[in-house]
Amino acid sequence: MTTADSHPFSTEPEPDESQLEESMEALAEARRRLAEVPAEVVVVNHAMGLYELAAIHLTATPPDLGAAALSIDALACLVDGLGDRLGPDAAVLGDALSNIRLAFVQIKG
């Protein structure tokens, strides 16, 4: 089965062997670079992504309170669950969590 067979609306040509090899090499390089970054830095970046996701849903028209709550709860799991293990940014994340919770309550009314 070709890519076109499995995705009838796809206009993308099936990748050739060299394109697949390049993609695999790029993925391996990205994994090597990520392995060099301290885990707490990666986790903090993901936590900030959850904060941003909550803010996006809170500022949507109309606000999507369910999606915002899920994002805030996920952020809280990281911040409250990991605490000081998040490194020097733990306090900043705690403040960010407090602020986004306050924004949620204000918008929810």
C-alpha positions in Angstrom: 0.0 0.0 0.0 1.4 3.4 -0.9 1.0 6.6 1.0 -1.6 7.8 -1.6 -3.5 4.5 -1.0 -3.5 5.0 2.8 -4.4 8.7 2.6 -6.7 9.2 -0.3 -6.7 13.0 0.0 -3.0 13.3 0.2 -1.2 15.2 -2.6 2.2 14.5 -1.1 4.4 12.2 -3.1 5.7 9.1 -1.3 9.1 9.8 0.2 12.0 8.1 -1.3 14.7 6.1 0.5 17.1 9.1 0.8 14.4 11.4 2.2 13.6 8.8 4.8 17.2 8.4 5.7 17.6 12.2 6.0 14.6 12.3 8.3 15.9 9.5 10.5 19.3 11.3 10.8 17.6 14.6 11.7 15.5 12.8 14.3 18.6 11.1 15.8 20.4 14.5 15.9 17.5 16.1 17.6 17.4 13.3 20.2 21.2 13.7 20.8 20.8 17.5 21.4 17.8 16.9 23.7 19.8 14.4 25.8 22.3 17.1 26.5 19.8 19.4 28.0 19.1 19.0 31.8 15.8 17.3 32.3 14.5 20.1 34.6 15.0 22.6 31.7 12.9 20.5 29.4 10.2 19.9 32.0 10.1 23.6 32.9 9.7 24.5 29.2 6.8 22.0 28.9 5.2 23.5 32.1 5.4 27.0 30.6 3.7 25.6 27.5 0.9 24.4 29.6 0.6 27.9 31.2 0.5 29.4 27.7 -2.1 26.9 26.6 -4.3 27.8 29.6 -3.9 31.5 28.7 -4.8 30.9 25.1 -8.0 29.1 26.1 -8.9 31.8 28.7 -8.5 34.6 26.2 -10.5 32.8 23.4 -13.8 34.3 22.4 -15.7 32.8 24.2 -13.3 31.4 26.7 -12.9 27.6 26.7 -13.0 27.1 30.5 -12.8 23.3 30.2 -9.6 23.3 28.1 -8.2 26.0 30.4 -8.9 24.0 33.5 -7.3 20.9 32.1 -4.2 22.9 31.2 -4.1 24.5 34.6 -4.5 21.2 36.4 -1.7 19.6 34.3 0.5 22.6 35.2 -0.4 22.1 38.9 0.5 18.4 38.7 4.0 19.4 37.6 4.5 22.4 39.9 3.0 20.9 43.0 4.2 17.4 42.4 7.8 18.2 41.5 8.3 21.3 43.6 12.0 22.2 44.1 13.0 19.3 41.7 12.2 21.8 38.9 15.3 23.7 39.8 15.8 27.4 40.1 12.6 28.1 38.1 10.3 26.3 40.7 9.3 29.6 42.3 8.6 31.3 39.0 6.4 28.4 38.0 4.6 28.5 41.4 3.9 32.2 40.8 2.7 31.5 37.2 0.4 28.8 38.5 -1.1 31.2 41.1 -1.6 33.9 38.4 -3.3 31.6 35.9 -5.6 30.2 38.6 -6.6 33.8 39.5 -7.2 34.6 35.9 -9.4 31.5 35.5 -11.5 32.5 38.6 -11.9 36.1 37.3 -13.0 35.0 33.9 -15.3 32.2 35.1 -17.0 34.8 37.3 
